[in-house]
Amino acid sequence: MRRLASAALLTILCVTRLAAGEEIPGAAQTRPVAIVNAIVHTITNGTITKATVVFDKGRVVAVGTDAAPPQGADVIDAKGGHVYPGFIAPTSTLGLTEIDAVRSTRDMAETGAWNPNVTAATAYNPDSEIIPTVRSNGVLLAHVTPVGGIVSGRSSVMRLDGWTREDIAVLSPSGLVVSWPWMDVSTAWWVRESPDEQRKKARERVQELYRFFDEARAYASRKKNGIDSNVKDVRFEAMVDVVEGRVPVFIQAASRTQIDAVLEFRRTYDLRIVLVDAAEARLVADVLAKEKIPVILPRTHSLPFRDEDAFDAPFTLAADLVKAGVMVAFSEDGAWQQRNLPFHAGSAMAYGLSRDDAERALTLWPAMILGISKDYGSIEVGKSATLFISKGDALDALSNSVTYAVIDGRTVDLSNRHVRLSKKYRERYAR
């Protein structure tokens, strides 16, 4: 028994060591900072060359060619580098998982199919070793989303630096995450069910989702009118803001069949929705634009959704939707992959998307989708000083090199496990 206890303790200590980063969160800003000689990508007011950005107490106070460093300010010479607002990961499991092969480090999914009462921020690990590797490429904010089941839980927008979940959270809960049931018929050889059986199961799952929202709406109505006020259901308590339209619903729906069903669902309950991973959104782009439904794109660096699709379909999706008037945001899968987020936008530029729209889809548009654009998403006077300096084009994997970053004016430690390992093993061959 003692040996088992010792082994268990050793496992816990090892996992804790693996999941705790060495980077120290930034301190609150105590004096003004001026970034000079920079190419500033403001997002809302164009790109300004030979510009200065001044921020104080975590807020931008001046930006432009005529801005001057105030007396006593710390001056940072960008040396012609690029200044961008912090990129935003619009869907991720950052902080909820560490090592995919180690079950004890995965906390992004609750058991069961109906879990609106769980919130991502509750399980968020501020000491994750993955987080510093992601922000080293300019991703400074993340929309952290639970997975699993049909109603996965509530999401949270998190800063990628800080001591505790409470001071890291920008907005929590920020939305409800729903995985729409798969509705297309599969004829693959390993599928045992007939097409009719598949359609029947899909209908049953969708009907269950409708029943759940009917119950949630009835619960909210009873609560509003003081009926059965002593009866509490934690699941439906979490749904009140959703059915009353104060919180958006992020619905994962890839196929045209799913998207059509989601649009009908939205009209039934008058919901604020965001489509996630909508690979076939271009087929209903006009409807999405008319109903002002934003889309969080599936990863650009992927294979076509269907065998008969054009080889470049994932790469042209962003440009096609923007051309139709749909607001979009680039995304990546999982947690550690988020470091590649800006390069999806760079690739989409080679397939028809303008640079301005590519930058908006990493910054302002995801901020608007998540409801945080009042403070984040662009470099403007009065907004949060959440930005970074890159020696080169931040959307280009070959030239992006982040040298300085701040979140709400707090300087971010850009060291990470990858940097330390690189230095360690390069030294081997230098001796």
N, C-alpha and C positions, 0 to 999 in steps of 0.2 A: 504494500500500500504506500509506504514511504517512497519507494522507487517511482511509482506511478505519479505521486504528487510532485516529486522533484522533476520528473520529465515534463509534466504539464506546466510547471512554473518556468522551466527553461524554454519551452516553446513560446509561452506568453512573452517572456523577456526578449527572445529573438525577434518575434513579430513586432513588438513594440519598438525595438531598435531599428528594424527595417522601415517602419512607418513614421519615424520621427526625423524631420529634416533638421539640418544644422543652421539654417538661415534664420537670422533674428529679424522679427517684424520691425518695420520702420517706425521712428518716433514722430510725434506730431510736429508740424512745421513751426519754428520759432522766429524765423526772419524771412523777409522776402527773397525770392529766387528769380533770377532773370536768365533766360536762355537766349543767347544772342547769336547772330550770324547763322540763322537757320532757314531751311525751307519748311514753312509751316503749312500743313494740310489741315485747314480749319474745318473742312467738310461743308459748313454752311456758307462760308464766304470765300470760297476758292482757295487756291494754293498761293501763298505769299513768299517770295524769295527775299533773302537778306533781311529777314524779319526778326523780331524780338517777342518773346512771350514772358510775361511777368505774372507770378502768382504769389499769393500771401494768404496765410491762414487756411490753406487748402483750396482756395478759389482763384480762378484766373482774374486778374485785375487789369491787364492790358495786353493787347496783341496787335502787331502790325509793324510797318517799317518806321513809324514815328514814335513807337514806344521806347522808353528809355529806362535803364535800370535805376530804381530808386536808391537813395543814399542808404548805405549799410546792407545792401542786398548781396547775396551770394551770386556771383556771375558765372555762368557755365557757357563756354564757347562751343557751339555745335560744330564749328569748322565746316560749314556748308552741309551738314547732315540734315536729315529729314525729321520733323517733329509731327507725330500723329496722336490723335486721341487714342486712349487705350482700346484695343480690339475687344469685342465681346463674343464669347462662345454662347450661342443661343440655346443649345441643348447639350448636356454633358452629364457624366457621372463623376466629375472631379470631386474629390474629397469623400466619396462614398465607396471607393474601391482602391486598392493599392496594388496587390499582386493577384492577377486573374486566377492563377493556379492555386492560391491559398484561400480556402473558404473563409477562414476567420478574418480576412481583410476585406471581404466583400459584404457591403451592407446597403446595397442599392435597391433591393427588392423585398417586399413583405410577402408573407404567405397569403394565399387566397386571391380572389379576383376583384374584390371590392374594398379598396383601402383609401378612401378620400381623406381620412383623418390623419394619415402619416405625413410628415413634413420633412423634406430633404435636409433642411438646416439642422434638424435634431441629430442626424447621424453624421453630419459633416465633420471631417477630420482636418483641423487647421494645420497639423504637422505633417501632412502627406508629403512624401518625397517627390511626388509627381508635380505638384503645384509649381515649385520653382522652375522646373524644366519647361512648363507651358508659358509662364509669364516672361521667360527669357526671349521669346519671339514676339512679344508685344501684346499678348492676350492677358488683360489685367482684370477683367470681370467675367463671370461665368454664370449662366443659368443652369443650376443644378437640378436635375430631374430624376425622380425615382422611376423604376421600370418594373415590369411584371404585371400579370393579371390584366384586367380590362380597365378598371379605374386604378391607376398605379399609386396615386397619392398627390400631394401638393408640392410644387416646386419652390425654389428659393434662388434669388439673385445674390451672388456672393462676391465680395472683393477677394482677389487672390493674394492677400497679405493681411496679417493680423494675428492677434493672440487667441481670441475665443470666437465661438460661433456668433455670439451676440454682437461683438463689435465688427465682425466680418460681414454680417448680413446687410445688404442694401435694401432688399424688399423680401419679406417672408411672412406668409406665403405669397407667391407671385402668380400662381395659376394652378389649375387642376390638370393633371396629365392623364390622358385617355388613350389606350391602344385600341383602335377600331378593329372589330373582328374581321378576319380574312374572308372575303366573299367570292373570290374567283375560283373556278373549278380547275383542279389539277388532274392531268392525265399521266403523270409520271408513273413509271413502272412500280415504284415502291408504295404508291398510294393504294390502300386496300378498299376504300369506300367508293361507291359508284358516284357519278355526278349528281344524281338526285339526292343521295344521302349527304353529300357535301353541301348542297344548297339548303337542305333541311336544317343541318347543324348551324350553318351561317345565319339563317333566319331566326333560329331559336336564340342564338347569342345576341343578335341585334335586338330582339324582343326583350331579352333580359335587361339590356342597357336602357331601353325605353322605360321599362317598369321601374328600374332603379331611379331614373330621373323623375318619373311621375311621383314616386314616393318621396323623393327629396323636395320636390315642389310643393307637395301637400304638407310636408313637415314644416317648410318655411312659411307657408300660409297660416298654419295653425299657430306657429310661434309669433308671427306678426300680429295675429288677432287675439293672442292670449289664451288660446285653447290648448288644454293638456300641457300647461306650462311647466308642470312638475315632471313630465316625462322627457328624459334626455336620451338622445342617441348620438354618440360621438361621431359616427359616420355622417349622419345627416346634419349635424351641427356644422360640420366642415363644408357642407354643400350649400349652405344658406347664401353665402356671398356669391356663389357660382350661379345659382338659379335666379338670383335677383340682379345679375348682370354686373356686379362690381369686380369680379375676378374672371379673367379669360380662361378658356379651356384650350389646352394644347393637344390636338388630336392627331395621332399618328395614322396616316392613311396614304398608302402609296399608289394603289391602282385607281383607274378611272371609276370602276364600280364602287370602290370604297369612298372616293371623293364625292361622287353623286349622292351616296347615302348620307354622308356627313353633312352636305349642304341641306338636304331635306331635314335632317335632325336639328340643325341650327335654326331653321325656320320654324320648326315645331315648338322649340323652347326659347326662341329669341335670345340665343346665347352669343357672347363674344368669343369667337373661335380663332385659332391660329392653326393652319395646316402644317404638319411636320412630316418630313421625308416624302413629300408629295411628288413622286417621280413622274407621274402622268398629269401634273397640274397644267401643263401647256394645252391639254385637250379641252380644258374648261377655263382658260385664262380670261376670256371676256367676262364670264360670270364672276370669277374671283375679283376682277377689277371693279365691276359694277357694284358688287356687294362689299367691297373694301375688305377683303379677307387676305391677310398677309400669309406668306409661305416661308417656312424654314426649310431650305433646300436640303435634299439628300446630298451626301458628299459628292463633290465634283469628280474627284479621282476614283471613279468606279466604272464597272462595266454597265452597258445598257440594261435597262430594266427588263426588257423582253428581247428574245432572240431576233425578232424581226425589226427592232429599232435600229436607227442609224448608229454607226460606231461612235459618233461624237455627241449623242443625245444628252448624256450627263453634263457635257461641257457647254452646250448651247442653251441649256434649260434656263439659266439665270438671265441671259440676254433676251430670250423669247418672252419670259414673264415680265421683265422690266419694260420691254417694248409695248406690251399689252396694258401696262399701267398697274402692275401688281407689285406691292412692296415685298422684297425678299431679304433673307439673311443667309449667309453661308454657314454651314455647320460641319462638324466632324463627328465620328463615332466615339463612344466610350470616354475614357479619361486621358490617358497618356497621349493619345493621338491628337488632342486639341492643340498641341504645339504646331501642327501643320496647317491650322485653320487659315492663316493669311495666304497661303500658297494656292488654296482652292480659288480664291478671288483672282490671283495672278493668272492662273490657267484659264479662267473664264474670260479674261480680257483678250486672250488669243482667239476666242471664238465669238467675238462680237460685242462683248460688254465693255462699256466705256470705263476709263479709269475712275472718273468721278463716281459712277454708280457702283463700281467694285469697292471703292473705299467706303461709300455709304452703307453697303451691305455688310460691312464688318464693324461699323460704328453706330451711325445715327439711326439707321433703320432697325437693327436689333434693339437699340435703346427705346425706340418708339414702340416696338412690338411688346417689349417687356414692361413698359410704363415707367421708364427711368430717364427719359430724354430731357426732363427739366434740369437734370444735373450732369448727365453723361452723354457721350456720343459725338461731341464736337468740341472744338477749342473756341470758346466764346467768353466774353467778359461776364462774370457772375456764375459760370458753371464750375463744376469740380475740376481741380487740377489733377486729372487722371490722364497721363500722357507719357510718351516715351520718345527717345531719340534713337534713330537708326543711322548708321553710317551710309547705308544705301537704301534702295527701294525695299520697303518692308513687305511688299507682296511678291518679292522675288527671292527664292530660296538661296540663290547664289550670292546675293549682295546684302540681304537683310542681316544686320549685325547690331543688336540693341546694346547701347552703351550706358543708358541712363533711363530710369523709369520712376514715376511717382504715382501713387494712388491716394487721392484726396490730399495731395501735398506731402505725403509721407514717402520718403525715399525707399525704393525697393531694392533689396539685396539680390543682385542678378547671378550670384553663384548658385550652383546646383550640383546634384550628384553626377550628372553627365560631365560637367566641367572638371570636377575633381578627378573622376576616373580618367578623363582624357589626359590631364596633366600627369597623373600617376604613370600611365602606360607609355606616354611619349618620352618620359624621363628614362625609361628602360633602355630605349634605343639611342639616347643621347650620351650614355655612359660607355 
